[in-house]
Amino acid sequence: SSSEADEMAAALEAELNDFM
Amino acid sequence: TPSSSDVQLTEDAVRRYLIRKPMTTKDLLKKFQTKRTGLSSEQTVNVLAQILKRLNPERKMVNDKMHFYLTE
């Protein structure tokens, strides 16, 4: 679903923000 | 088996997409949907994060959204 995609994108961005 | 993956989430695959055009995290996730790769959502996020950290792609804002891209 699009909401699951949104959650995954948010989780991925959170992971990357820690790095960047 | 029916669950065998037809798409693999690899550094090479991500690199090829990002060389072709800038993509958001959501664009990338669409290319590696869990039903295609056989990975869980959590695995997908973790593996993709590790790959992006290694590739360290260029970033630019397009329509207020962060896009990643690579040049050859």
PDB file of all chains, atoms N, CA, C and O in Angstrom:
ATOM      1  N   SER A   1       0.848  -1.197   0.000  1.00  0.00           N
ATOM      2  CA  SER A   1       0.000   0.000   0.000  1.00  0.00           C
ATOM      3  C   SER A   1       0.880   1.242   0.000  1.00  0.00           C
ATOM      4  O   SER A   1       2.070   1.156   0.300  1.00  0.00           O
ATOM      5  N   SER A   2       0.317   2.379  -0.328  1.00  0.00           N
ATOM      6  CA  SER A   2       1.121   3.595  -0.378  1.00  0.00           C
ATOM      7  C   SER A   2       1.533   4.023   1.021  1.00  0.00           C
ATOM      8  O   SER A   2       2.584   4.640   1.198  1.00  0.00           O
ATOM      9  N   SER A   3       0.704   3.699   2.029  1.00  0.00           N
ATOM     10  CA  SER A   3       1.089   4.108   3.381  1.00  0.00           C
ATOM     11  C   SER A   3       2.288   3.296   3.862  1.00  0.00           C
ATOM     12  O   SER A   3       3.142   3.808   4.585  1.00  0.00           O
ATOM     13  N   GLU A   4       2.348   2.013   3.452  1.00  0.00           N
ATOM     14  CA  GLU A   4       3.529   1.239   3.824  1.00  0.00           C
ATOM     15  C   GLU A   4       4.764   1.796   3.119  1.00  0.00           C
ATOM     16  O   GLU A   4       5.849   1.858   3.698  1.00  0.00           O
ATOM     17  N   ALA A   5       4.586   2.200   1.863  1.00  0.00           N
ATOM     18  CA  ALA A   5       5.705   2.800   1.131  1.00  0.00           C
ATOM     19  C   ALA A   5       6.154   4.084   1.813  1.00  0.00           C
ATOM     20  O   ALA A   5       7.349   4.364   1.902  1.00  0.00           O
ATOM     21  N   ASP A   6       5.186   4.865   2.296  1.00  0.00           N
ATOM     22  CA  ASP A   6       5.524   6.106   3.008  1.00  0.00           C
ATOM     23  C   ASP A   6       6.316   5.802   4.270  1.00  0.00           C
ATOM     24  O   ASP A   6       7.297   6.479   4.580  1.00  0.00           O
ATOM     25  N   GLU A   7       5.876   4.771   4.999  1.00  0.00           N
ATOM     26  CA  GLU A   7       6.578   4.410   6.236  1.00  0.00           C
ATOM     27  C   GLU A   7       7.995   3.942   5.953  1.00  0.00           C
ATOM     28  O   GLU A   7       8.930   4.283   6.678  1.00  0.00           O
ATOM     29  N   MET A   8       8.143   3.167   4.903  1.00  0.00           N
ATOM     30  CA  MET A   8       9.476   2.676   4.552  1.00  0.00           C
ATOM     31  C   MET A   8      10.379   3.830   4.115  1.00  0.00           C
ATOM     32  O   MET A   8      11.553   3.880   4.480  1.00  0.00           O
ATOM     33  N   ALA A   9       9.823   4.750   3.335  1.00  0.00           N
ATOM     34  CA  ALA A   9      10.614   5.897   2.893  1.00  0.00           C
ATOM     35  C   ALA A   9      11.037   6.741   4.091  1.00  0.00           C
ATOM     36  O   ALA A   9      12.167   7.226   4.148  1.00  0.00           O
ATOM     37  N   ALA A  10      10.129   6.913   5.042  1.00  0.00           N
ATOM     38  CA  ALA A  10      10.450   7.698   6.240  1.00  0.00           C
ATOM     39  C   ALA A  10      11.537   7.003   7.062  1.00  0.00           C
ATOM     40  O   ALA A  10      12.443   7.655   7.580  1.00  0.00           O
ATOM     41  N   ALA A  11      11.440   5.679   7.177  1.00  0.00           N
ATOM     42  CA  ALA A  11      12.450   4.927   7.933  1.00  0.00           C
ATOM     43  C   ALA A  11      13.808   5.009   7.243  1.00  0.00           C
ATOM     44  O   ALA A  11      14.842   5.156   7.893  1.00  0.00           O
ATOM     45  N   LEU A  12      13.785   4.912   5.927  1.00  0.00           N
ATOM     46  CA  LEU A  12      15.039   4.982   5.171  1.00  0.00           C
ATOM     47  C   LEU A  12      15.665   6.375   5.312  1.00  0.00           C
ATOM     48  O   LEU A  12      16.873   6.502   5.513  1.00  0.00           O
ATOM     49  N   GLU A  13      14.842   7.400   5.205  1.00  0.00           N
ATOM     50  CA  GLU A  13      15.374   8.761   5.330  1.00  0.00           C
ATOM     51  C   GLU A  13      15.924   9.011   6.728  1.00  0.00           C
ATOM     52  O   GLU A  13      16.921   9.713   6.896  1.00  0.00           O
ATOM     53  N   ALA A  14      15.269   8.433   7.727  1.00  0.00           N
ATOM     54  CA  ALA A  14      15.769   8.573   9.105  1.00  0.00           C
ATOM     55  C   ALA A  14      17.145   7.921   9.239  1.00  0.00           C
ATOM     56  O   ALA A  14      18.044   8.479   9.869  1.00  0.00           O
ATOM     57  N   GLU A  15      17.303   6.738   8.645  1.00  0.00           N
ATOM     58  CA  GLU A  15      18.607   6.043   8.660  1.00  0.00           C
ATOM     59  C   GLU A  15      19.679   6.909   7.992  1.00  0.00           C
ATOM     60  O   GLU A  15      20.800   7.034   8.486  1.00  0.00           O
ATOM     61  N   LEU A  16      19.307   7.493   6.873  1.00  0.00           N
ATOM     62  CA  LEU A  16      20.281   8.278   6.120  1.00  0.00           C
ATOM     63  C   LEU A  16      20.591   9.599   6.796  1.00  0.00           C
ATOM     64  O   LEU A  16      21.710  10.101   6.691  1.00  0.00           O
ATOM     65  N   ASN A  17      19.620  10.164   7.485  1.00  0.00           N
ATOM     66  CA  ASN A  17      19.867  11.429   8.178  1.00  0.00           C
ATOM     67  C   ASN A  17      20.895  11.267   9.279  1.00  0.00           C
ATOM     68  O   ASN A  17      21.681  12.177   9.543  1.00  0.00           O
ATOM     69  N   ASP A  18      20.891  10.099   9.928  1.00  0.00           N
ATOM     70  CA  ASP A  18      21.898   9.837  10.954  1.00  0.00           C
ATOM     71  C   ASP A  18      23.292   9.881  10.338  1.00  0.00           C
ATOM     72  O   ASP A  18      24.267  10.296  10.963  1.00  0.00           O
ATOM     73  N   PHE A  19      23.342   9.443   9.104  1.00  0.00           N
ATOM     74  CA  PHE A  19      24.624   9.334   8.404  1.00  0.00           C
ATOM     75  C   PHE A  19      25.065  10.672   7.821  1.00  0.00           C
ATOM     76  O   PHE A  19      26.245  11.018   7.877  1.00  0.00           O
ATOM     77  N   MET A  20      24.119  11.424   7.262  1.00  0.00           N
ATOM     78  CA  MET A  20      24.461  12.667   6.553  1.00  0.00           C
ATOM     79  C   MET A  20      24.552  13.891   7.421  1.00  0.00           C
ATOM     80  O   MET A  20      24.832  14.982   6.924  1.00  0.00           O
TER      81      MET A  20
ATOM     82  N   THR B   1      10.495 -21.766  -6.618  1.00  0.00           N
ATOM     83  CA  THR B   1       9.380 -21.570  -5.686  1.00  0.00           C
ATOM     84  C   THR B   1       8.630 -20.293  -6.065  1.00  0.00           C
ATOM     85  O   THR B   1       9.188 -19.418  -6.727  1.00  0.00           O
ATOM     86  N   PRO B   2       7.366 -20.183  -5.646  1.00  0.00           N
ATOM     87  CA  PRO B   2       6.615 -18.967  -5.977  1.00  0.00           C
ATOM     88  C   PRO B   2       7.228 -17.722  -5.340  1.00  0.00           C
ATOM     89  O   PRO B   2       7.048 -16.611  -5.838  1.00  0.00           O
ATOM     90  N   SER B   3       7.956 -17.915  -4.228  1.00  0.00           N
ATOM     91  CA  SER B   3       8.497 -16.748  -3.527  1.00  0.00           C
ATOM     92  C   SER B   3       9.875 -16.356  -4.054  1.00  0.00           C
ATOM     93  O   SER B   3      10.462 -15.384  -3.577  1.00  0.00           O
ATOM     94  N   SER B   4      10.402 -17.101  -5.033  1.00  0.00           N
ATOM     95  CA  SER B   4      11.738 -16.753  -5.524  1.00  0.00           C
ATOM     96  C   SER B   4      11.722 -15.345  -6.098  1.00  0.00           C
ATOM     97  O   SER B   4      10.767 -14.937  -6.758  1.00  0.00           O
ATOM     98  N   SER B   5      12.780 -14.622  -5.838  1.00  0.00           N
ATOM     99  CA  SER B   5      12.773 -13.214  -6.211  1.00  0.00           C
ATOM    100  C   SER B   5      13.138 -13.028  -7.674  1.00  0.00           C
ATOM    101  O   SER B   5      13.967 -13.759  -8.215  1.00  0.00           O
ATOM    102  N   ASP B   6      12.516 -12.051  -8.305  1.00  0.00           N
ATOM    103  CA  ASP B   6      12.887 -11.720  -9.674  1.00  0.00           C
ATOM    104  C   ASP B   6      13.659 -10.398  -9.723  1.00  0.00           C
ATOM    105  O   ASP B   6      14.133  -9.980 -10.780  1.00  0.00           O
ATOM    106  N   VAL B   7      13.775  -9.759  -8.573  1.00  0.00           N
ATOM    107  CA  VAL B   7      14.537  -8.511  -8.473  1.00  0.00           C
ATOM    108  C   VAL B   7      15.479  -8.647  -7.290  1.00  0.00           C
ATOM    109  O   VAL B   7      15.090  -9.141  -6.231  1.00  0.00           O
ATOM    110  N   GLN B   8      16.714  -8.210  -7.470  1.00  0.00           N
ATOM    111  CA  GLN B   8      17.667  -8.274  -6.365  1.00  0.00           C
ATOM    112  C   GLN B   8      18.095  -6.879  -5.948  1.00  0.00           C
ATOM    113  O   GLN B   8      18.438  -6.033  -6.774  1.00  0.00           O
ATOM    114  N   LEU B   9      18.064  -6.669  -4.643  1.00  0.00           N
ATOM    115  CA  LEU B   9      18.496  -5.384  -4.086  1.00  0.00           C
ATOM    116  C   LEU B   9      20.005  -5.446  -3.869  1.00  0.00           C
ATOM    117  O   LEU B   9      20.480  -5.925  -2.839  1.00  0.00           O
ATOM    118  N   THR B  10      20.741  -4.955  -4.850  1.00  0.00           N
ATOM    119  CA  THR B  10      22.202  -4.965  -4.761  1.00  0.00           C
ATOM    120  C   THR B  10      22.745  -3.565  -5.018  1.00  0.00           C
ATOM    121  O   THR B  10      22.063  -2.701  -5.569  1.00  0.00           O
ATOM    122  N   GLU B  11      23.988  -3.371  -4.605  1.00  0.00           N
ATOM    123  CA  GLU B  11      24.637  -2.081  -4.829  1.00  0.00           C
ATOM    124  C   GLU B  11      24.700  -1.765  -6.324  1.00  0.00           C
ATOM    125  O   GLU B  11      24.500  -0.624  -6.743  1.00  0.00           O
ATOM    126  N   ASP B  12      24.979  -2.790  -7.109  1.00  0.00           N
ATOM    127  CA  ASP B  12      25.069  -2.591  -8.552  1.00  0.00           C
ATOM    128  C   ASP B  12      23.739  -2.142  -9.150  1.00  0.00           C
ATOM    129  O   ASP B  12      23.704  -1.258 -10.007  1.00  0.00           O
ATOM    130  N   ALA B  13      22.655  -2.749  -8.698  1.00  0.00           N
ATOM    131  CA  ALA B  13      21.335  -2.392  -9.221  1.00  0.00           C
ATOM    132  C   ALA B  13      20.986  -0.953  -8.843  1.00  0.00           C
ATOM    133  O   ALA B  13      20.463  -0.198  -9.664  1.00  0.00           O
ATOM    134  N   VAL B  14      21.280  -0.576  -7.589  1.00  0.00           N
ATOM    135  CA  VAL B  14      20.989   0.795  -7.142  1.00  0.00           C
ATOM    136  C   VAL B  14      21.838   1.791  -7.922  1.00  0.00           C
ATOM    137  O   VAL B  14      21.360   2.851  -8.327  1.00  0.00           O
ATOM    138  N   ARG B  15      23.101   1.436  -8.126  1.00  0.00           N
ATOM    139  CA  ARG B  15      23.994   2.338  -8.878  1.00  0.00           C
ATOM    140  C   ARG B  15      23.455   2.570 -10.285  1.00  0.00           C
ATOM    141  O   ARG B  15      23.451   3.696 -10.783  1.00  0.00           O
ATOM    142  N   ARG B  16      23.003   1.494 -10.917  1.00  0.00           N
ATOM    143  CA  ARG B  16      22.508   1.643 -12.304  1.00  0.00           C
ATOM    144  C   ARG B  16      21.290   2.565 -12.368  1.00  0.00           C
ATOM    145  O   ARG B  16      21.164   3.375 -13.286  1.00  0.00           O
ATOM    146  N   TYR B  17      20.397   2.436 -11.387  1.00  0.00           N
ATOM    147  CA  TYR B  17      19.232   3.331 -11.371  1.00  0.00           C
ATOM    148  C   TYR B  17      19.640   4.786 -11.172  1.00  0.00           C
ATOM    149  O   TYR B  17      19.118   5.683 -11.834  1.00  0.00           O
ATOM    150  N   LEU B  18      20.584   5.011 -10.247  1.00  0.00           N
ATOM    151  CA  LEU B  18      20.945   6.397  -9.909  1.00  0.00           C
ATOM    152  C   LEU B  18      21.793   7.060 -10.982  1.00  0.00           C
ATOM    153  O   LEU B  18      21.856   8.287 -11.055  1.00  0.00           O
ATOM    154  N   ILE B  19      22.449   6.254 -11.817  1.00  0.00           N
ATOM    155  CA  ILE B  19      23.188   6.826 -12.942  1.00  0.00           C
ATOM    156  C   ILE B  19      22.195   7.262 -14.015  1.00  0.00           C
ATOM    157  O   ILE B  19      22.409   8.252 -14.715  1.00  0.00           O
ATOM    158  N   ARG B  20      21.113   6.511 -14.132  1.00  0.00           N
ATOM    159  CA  ARG B  20      20.115   6.787 -15.168  1.00  0.00           C
ATOM    160  C   ARG B  20      19.364   8.085 -14.894  1.00  0.00           C
ATOM    161  O   ARG B  20      19.190   8.909 -15.792  1.00  0.00           O
ATOM    162  N   LYS B  21      18.916   8.266 -13.636  1.00  0.00           N
ATOM    163  CA  LYS B  21      18.198   9.512 -13.317  1.00  0.00           C
ATOM    164  C   LYS B  21      18.110   9.715 -11.806  1.00  0.00           C
ATOM    165  O   LYS B  21      18.188   8.753 -11.041  1.00  0.00           O
ATOM    166  N   PRO B  22      17.947  10.969 -11.378  1.00  0.00           N
ATOM    167  CA  PRO B  22      17.804  11.237  -9.940  1.00  0.00           C
ATOM    168  C   PRO B  22      16.532  10.588  -9.392  1.00  0.00           C
ATOM    169  O   PRO B  22      15.485  10.605 -10.039  1.00  0.00           O
ATOM    170  N   MET B  23      16.637  10.025  -8.206  1.00  0.00           N
ATOM    171  CA  MET B  23      15.500   9.338  -7.605  1.00  0.00           C
ATOM    172  C   MET B  23      15.375   9.674  -6.120  1.00  0.00           C
ATOM    173  O   MET B  23      16.366   9.899  -5.426  1.00  0.00           O
ATOM    174  N   THR B  24      14.136   9.700  -5.661  1.00  0.00           N
ATOM    175  CA  THR B  24      13.882   9.880  -4.230  1.00  0.00           C
ATOM    176  C   THR B  24      13.976   8.511  -3.546  1.00  0.00           C
ATOM    177  O   THR B  24      14.059   7.477  -4.209  1.00  0.00           O
ATOM    178  N   THR B  25      13.961   8.526  -2.224  1.00  0.00           N
ATOM    179  CA  THR B  25      13.964   7.251  -1.497  1.00  0.00           C
ATOM    180  C   THR B  25      12.735   6.439  -1.900  1.00  0.00           C
ATOM    181  O   THR B  25      12.804   5.216  -2.020  1.00  0.00           O
ATOM    182  N   LYS B  26      11.631   7.115  -2.105  1.00  0.00           N
ATOM    183  CA  LYS B  26      10.404   6.398  -2.465  1.00  0.00           C
ATOM    184  C   LYS B  26      10.502   5.786  -3.867  1.00  0.00           C
ATOM    185  O   LYS B  26      10.020   4.678  -4.099  1.00  0.00           O
ATOM    186  N   ASP B  27      11.123   6.509  -4.794  1.00  0.00           N
ATOM    187  CA  ASP B  27      11.343   5.955  -6.145  1.00  0.00           C
ATOM    188  C   ASP B  27      12.152   4.669  -6.047  1.00  0.00           C
ATOM    189  O   ASP B  27      11.828   3.664  -6.680  1.00  0.00           O
ATOM    190  N   LEU B  28      13.214   4.716  -5.241  1.00  0.00           N
ATOM    191  CA  LEU B  28      14.080   3.534  -5.101  1.00  0.00           C
ATOM    192  C   LEU B  28      13.315   2.375  -4.468  1.00  0.00           C
ATOM    193  O   LEU B  28      13.429   1.232  -4.911  1.00  0.00           O
ATOM    194  N   LEU B  29      12.541   2.674  -3.437  1.00  0.00           N
ATOM    195  CA  LEU B  29      11.779   1.611  -2.771  1.00  0.00           C
ATOM    196  C   LEU B  29      10.800   0.958  -3.740  1.00  0.00           C
ATOM    197  O   LEU B  29      10.531  -0.240  -3.650  1.00  0.00           O
ATOM    198  N   LYS B  30      10.271   1.752  -4.664  1.00  0.00           N
ATOM    199  CA  LYS B  30       9.346   1.198  -5.660  1.00  0.00           C
ATOM    200  C   LYS B  30      10.047   0.209  -6.585  1.00  0.00           C
ATOM    201  O   LYS B  30       9.444  -0.758  -7.049  1.00  0.00           O
ATOM    202  N   LYS B  31      11.339   0.467  -6.847  1.00  0.00           N
ATOM    203  CA  LYS B  31      12.105  -0.435  -7.721  1.00  0.00           C
ATOM    204  C   LYS B  31      12.419  -1.761  -7.025  1.00  0.00           C
ATOM    205  O   LYS B  31      12.640  -2.784  -7.673  1.00  0.00           O
ATOM    206  N   PHE B  32      12.432  -1.718  -5.695  1.00  0.00           N
ATOM    207  CA  PHE B  32      12.801  -2.925  -4.941  1.00  0.00           C
ATOM    208  C   PHE B  32      11.679  -3.301  -3.975  1.00  0.00           C
ATOM    209  O   PHE B  32      11.894  -3.458  -2.773  1.00  0.00           O
ATOM    210  N   GLN B  33      10.482  -3.442  -4.530  1.00  0.00           N
ATOM    211  CA  GLN B  33       9.335  -3.800  -3.705  1.00  0.00           C
ATOM    212  C   GLN B  33       9.548  -5.162  -3.065  1.00  0.00           C
ATOM    213  O   GLN B  33      10.117  -6.070  -3.672  1.00  0.00           O
ATOM    214  N   THR B  34       9.083  -5.288  -1.838  1.00  0.00           N
ATOM    215  CA  THR B  34       9.300  -6.523  -1.063  1.00  0.00           C
ATOM    216  C   THR B  34       8.745  -7.749  -1.785  1.00  0.00           C
ATOM    217  O   THR B  34       9.322  -8.833  -1.709  1.00  0.00           O
ATOM    218  N   LYS B  35       7.633  -7.573  -2.479  1.00  0.00           N
ATOM    219  CA  LYS B  35       7.048  -8.726  -3.178  1.00  0.00           C
ATOM    220  C   LYS B  35       7.913  -9.175  -4.359  1.00  0.00           C
ATOM    221  O   LYS B  35       7.798 -10.310  -4.820  1.00  0.00           O
ATOM    222  N   ARG B  36       8.770  -8.288  -4.842  1.00  0.00           N
ATOM    223  CA  ARG B  36       9.669  -8.648  -5.955  1.00  0.00           C
ATOM    224  C   ARG B  36      10.988  -9.227  -5.456  1.00  0.00           C
ATOM    225  O   ARG B  36      11.552 -10.131  -6.072  1.00  0.00           O
ATOM    226  N   THR B  37      11.474  -8.699  -4.334  1.00  0.00           N
ATOM    227  CA  THR B  37      12.797  -9.113  -3.836  1.00  0.00           C
ATOM    228  C   THR B  37      12.725 -10.266  -2.843  1.00  0.00           C
ATOM    229  O   THR B  37      13.700 -10.996  -2.666  1.00  0.00           O
ATOM    230  N   GLY B  38      11.572 -10.432  -2.193  1.00  0.00           N
ATOM    231  CA  GLY B  38      11.447 -11.447  -1.159  1.00  0.00           C
ATOM    232  C   GLY B  38      11.993 -11.007   0.186  1.00  0.00           C
ATOM    233  O   GLY B  38      11.994 -11.784   1.140  1.00  0.00           O
ATOM    234  N   LEU B  39      12.462  -9.756   0.274  1.00  0.00           N
ATOM    235  CA  LEU B  39      12.958  -9.231   1.551  1.00  0.00           C
ATOM    236  C   LEU B  39      11.797  -8.662   2.357  1.00  0.00           C
ATOM    237  O   LEU B  39      10.749  -8.330   1.803  1.00  0.00           O
ATOM    238  N   SER B  40      11.993  -8.551   3.668  1.00  0.00           N
ATOM    239  CA  SER B  40      10.990  -7.872   4.499  1.00  0.00           C
ATOM    240  C   SER B  40      11.151  -6.357   4.327  1.00  0.00           C
ATOM    241  O   SER B  40      12.140  -5.888   3.764  1.00  0.00           O
ATOM    242  N   SER B  41      10.173  -5.610   4.817  1.00  0.00           N
ATOM    243  CA  SER B  41      10.264  -4.146   4.760  1.00  0.00           C
ATOM    244  C   SER B  41      11.494  -3.666   5.509  1.00  0.00           C
ATOM    245  O   SER B  41      12.225  -2.792   5.042  1.00  0.00           O
ATOM    246  N   GLU B  42      11.712  -4.258   6.692  1.00  0.00           N
ATOM    247  CA  GLU B  42      12.842  -3.826   7.514  1.00  0.00           C
ATOM    248  C   GLU B  42      14.180  -4.131   6.828  1.00  0.00           C
ATOM    249  O   GLU B  42      15.101  -3.314   6.826  1.00  0.00           O
ATOM    250  N   GLN B  43      14.255  -5.335   6.245  1.00  0.00           N
ATOM    251  CA  GLN B  43      15.489  -5.686   5.521  1.00  0.00           C
ATOM    252  C   GLN B  43      15.726  -4.729   4.364  1.00  0.00           C
ATOM    253  O   GLN B  43      16.850  -4.289   4.122  1.00  0.00           O
ATOM    254  N   THR B  44      14.651  -4.418   3.658  1.00  0.00           N
ATOM    255  CA  THR B  44      14.771  -3.527   2.505  1.00  0.00           C
ATOM    256  C   THR B  44      15.319  -2.169   2.925  1.00  0.00           C
ATOM    257  O   THR B  44      16.235  -1.637   2.298  1.00  0.00           O
ATOM    258  N   VAL B  45      14.747  -1.612   3.994  1.00  0.00           N
ATOM    259  CA  VAL B  45      15.194  -0.304   4.483  1.00  0.00           C
ATOM    260  C   VAL B  45      16.656  -0.373   4.920  1.00  0.00           C
ATOM    261  O   VAL B  45      17.451   0.506   4.587  1.00  0.00           O
ATOM    262  N   ASN B  46      17.006  -1.426   5.670  1.00  0.00           N
ATOM    263  CA  ASN B  46      18.376  -1.532   6.181  1.00  0.00           C
ATOM    264  C   ASN B  46      19.391  -1.718   5.062  1.00  0.00           C
ATOM    265  O   ASN B  46      20.434  -1.065   5.038  1.00  0.00           O
ATOM    266  N   VAL B  47      19.071  -2.616   4.136  1.00  0.00           N
ATOM    267  CA  VAL B  47      20.019  -2.887   3.042  1.00  0.00           C
ATOM    268  C   VAL B  47      20.168  -1.656   2.144  1.00  0.00           C
ATOM    269  O   VAL B  47      21.278  -1.291   1.754  1.00  0.00           O
ATOM    270  N   LEU B  48      19.047  -1.029   1.824  1.00  0.00           N
ATOM    271  CA  LEU B  48      19.111   0.152   0.966  1.00  0.00           C
ATOM    272  C   LEU B  48      19.886   1.286   1.650  1.00  0.00           C
ATOM    273  O   LEU B  48      20.645   2.002   0.997  1.00  0.00           O
ATOM    274  N   ALA B  49      19.696   1.442   2.939  1.00  0.00           N
ATOM    275  CA  ALA B  49      20.438   2.469   3.678  1.00  0.00           C
ATOM    276  C   ALA B  49      21.943   2.194   3.606  1.00  0.00           C
ATOM    277  O   ALA B  49      22.735   3.105   3.364  1.00  0.00           O
ATOM    278  N   GLN B  50      22.330   0.929   3.819  1.00  0.00           N
ATOM    279  CA  GLN B  50      23.763   0.587   3.762  1.00  0.00           C
ATOM    280  C   GLN B  50      24.331   0.858   2.370  1.00  0.00           C
ATOM    281  O   GLN B  50      25.437   1.379   2.229  1.00  0.00           O
ATOM    282  N   ILE B  51      23.562   0.499   1.352  1.00  0.00           N
ATOM    283  CA  ILE B  51      24.025   0.704  -0.025  1.00  0.00           C
ATOM    284  C   ILE B  51      24.194   2.200  -0.317  1.00  0.00           C
ATOM    285  O   ILE B  51      25.192   2.616  -0.905  1.00  0.00           O
ATOM    286  N   LEU B  52      23.215   2.996   0.098  1.00  0.00           N
ATOM    287  CA  LEU B  52      23.289   4.434  -0.178  1.00  0.00           C
ATOM    288  C   LEU B  52      24.447   5.079   0.590  1.00  0.00           C
ATOM    289  O   LEU B  52      25.087   6.006   0.093  1.00  0.00           O
ATOM    290  N   LYS B  53      24.709   4.585   1.795  1.00  0.00           N
ATOM    291  CA  LYS B  53      25.847   5.114   2.553  1.00  0.00           C
ATOM    292  C   LYS B  53      27.163   4.810   1.830  1.00  0.00           C
ATOM    293  O   LYS B  53      28.076   5.635   1.788  1.00  0.00           O
ATOM    294  N   ARG B  54      27.230   3.612   1.267  1.00  0.00           N
ATOM    295  CA  ARG B  54      28.459   3.248   0.544  1.00  0.00           C
ATOM    296  C   ARG B  54      28.597   4.027  -0.759  1.00  0.00           C
ATOM    297  O   ARG B  54      29.680   4.507  -1.095  1.00  0.00           O
ATOM    298  N   LEU B  55      27.496   4.147  -1.484  1.00  0.00           N
ATOM    299  CA  LEU B  55      27.553   4.836  -2.777  1.00  0.00           C
ATOM    300  C   LEU B  55      27.745   6.344  -2.601  1.00  0.00           C
ATOM    301  O   LEU B  55      28.321   7.017  -3.456  1.00  0.00           O
ATOM    302  N   ASN B  56      27.253   6.854  -1.479  1.00  0.00           N
ATOM    303  CA  ASN B  56      27.342   8.287  -1.181  1.00  0.00           C
ATOM    304  C   ASN B  56      26.983   9.139  -2.401  1.00  0.00           C
ATOM    305  O   ASN B  56      27.803   9.924  -2.875  1.00  0.00           O
ATOM    306  N   PRO B  57      25.749   8.982  -2.909  1.00  0.00           N
ATOM    307  CA  PRO B  57      25.360   9.678  -4.141  1.00  0.00           C
ATOM    308  C   PRO B  57      25.259  11.189  -3.954  1.00  0.00           C
ATOM    309  O   PRO B  57      25.138  11.689  -2.836  1.00  0.00           O
ATOM    310  N   GLU B  58      25.312  11.893  -5.064  1.00  0.00           N
ATOM    311  CA  GLU B  58      25.045  13.329  -5.054  1.00  0.00           C
ATOM    312  C   GLU B  58      23.574  13.522  -4.697  1.00  0.00           C
ATOM    313  O   GLU B  58      22.745  12.636  -4.904  1.00  0.00           O
ATOM    314  N   ARG B  59      23.274  14.691  -4.160  1.00  0.00           N
ATOM    315  CA  ARG B  59      21.888  14.980  -3.777  1.00  0.00           C
ATOM    316  C   ARG B  59      21.457  16.306  -4.380  1.00  0.00           C
ATOM    317  O   ARG B  59      22.237  17.255  -4.461  1.00  0.00           O
ATOM    318  N   LYS B  60      20.210  16.351  -4.799  1.00  0.00           N
ATOM    319  CA  LYS B  60      19.661  17.646  -5.229  1.00  0.00           C
ATOM    320  C   LYS B  60      18.165  17.677  -4.969  1.00  0.00           C
ATOM    321  O   LYS B  60      17.489  16.649  -4.945  1.00  0.00           O
ATOM    322  N   MET B  61      17.674  18.893  -4.775  1.00  0.00           N
ATOM    323  CA  MET B  61      16.251  19.084  -4.523  1.00  0.00           C
ATOM    324  C   MET B  61      15.540  19.288  -5.858  1.00  0.00           C
ATOM    325  O   MET B  61      15.922  20.148  -6.652  1.00  0.00           O
ATOM    326  N   VAL B  62      14.513  18.496  -6.093  1.00  0.00           N
ATOM    327  CA  VAL B  62      13.653  18.667  -7.268  1.00  0.00           C
ATOM    328  C   VAL B  62      12.222  18.674  -6.754  1.00  0.00           C
ATOM    329  O   VAL B  62      11.800  17.740  -6.073  1.00  0.00           O
ATOM    330  N   ASN B  63      11.481  19.713  -7.074  1.00  0.00           N
ATOM    331  CA  ASN B  63      10.101  19.843  -6.561  1.00  0.00           C
ATOM    332  C   ASN B  63      10.040  19.652  -5.044  1.00  0.00           C
ATOM    333  O   ASN B  63       9.164  18.964  -4.520  1.00  0.00           O
ATOM    334  N   ASP B  64      10.993  20.278  -4.358  1.00  0.00           N
ATOM    335  CA  ASP B  64      11.038  20.221  -2.893  1.00  0.00           C
ATOM    336  C   ASP B  64      11.309  18.816  -2.339  1.00  0.00           C
ATOM    337  O   ASP B  64      11.115  18.567  -1.150  1.00  0.00           O
ATOM    338  N   LYS B  65      11.753  17.912  -3.197  1.00  0.00           N
ATOM    339  CA  LYS B  65      12.060  16.569  -2.708  1.00  0.00           C
ATOM    340  C   LYS B  65      13.524  16.232  -2.976  1.00  0.00           C
ATOM    341  O   LYS B  65      14.061  16.508  -4.049  1.00  0.00           O
ATOM    342  N   MET B  66      14.154  15.624  -1.965  1.00  0.00           N
ATOM    343  CA  MET B  66      15.548  15.218  -2.106  1.00  0.00           C
ATOM    344  C   MET B  66      15.667  14.067  -3.097  1.00  0.00           C
ATOM    345  O   MET B  66      15.010  13.035  -2.957  1.00  0.00           O
ATOM    346  N   HIS B  67      16.515  14.262  -4.095  1.00  0.00           N
ATOM    347  CA  HIS B  67      16.785  13.213  -5.076  1.00  0.00           C
ATOM    348  C   HIS B  67      18.261  12.831  -5.005  1.00  0.00           C
ATOM    349  O   HIS B  67      19.127  13.687  -4.828  1.00  0.00           O
ATOM    350  N   PHE B  68      18.531  11.553  -5.144  1.00  0.00           N
ATOM    351  CA  PHE B  68      19.902  11.056  -5.201  1.00  0.00           C
ATOM    352  C   PHE B  68      20.255  10.754  -6.648  1.00  0.00           C
ATOM    353  O   PHE B  68      19.405  10.331  -7.431  1.00  0.00           O
ATOM    354  N   TYR B  69      21.516  10.974  -6.995  1.00  0.00           N
ATOM    355  CA  TYR B  69      21.949  10.588  -8.334  1.00  0.00           C
ATOM    356  C   TYR B  69      23.452  10.358  -8.338  1.00  0.00           C
ATOM    357  O   TYR B  69      24.179  10.819  -7.458  1.00  0.00           O
ATOM    358  N   LEU B  70      23.891   9.632  -9.354  1.00  0.00           N
ATOM    359  CA  LEU B  70      25.318   9.350  -9.532  1.00  0.00           C
ATOM    360  C   LEU B  70      25.715   9.712 -10.950  1.00  0.00           C
ATOM    361  O   LEU B  70      24.905   9.634 -11.874  1.00  0.00           O
ATOM    362  N   THR B  71      26.955  10.104 -11.112  1.00  0.00           N
ATOM    363  CA  THR B  71      27.474  10.312 -12.461  1.00  0.00           C
ATOM    364  C   THR B  71      28.504   9.221 -12.734  1.00  0.00           C
ATOM    365  O   THR B  71      29.147   8.722 -11.810  1.00  0.00           O
ATOM    366  N   GLU B  72      28.656   8.859 -13.983  1.00  0.00           N
ATOM    367  CA  GLU B  72      29.563   7.756 -14.321  1.00  0.00           C
ATOM    368  C   GLU B  72      31.007   8.187 -14.255  1.00  0.00           C
ATOM    369  O   GLU B  72      31.904   7.383 -14.510  1.00  0.00           O
TER     370      GLU B  72
END
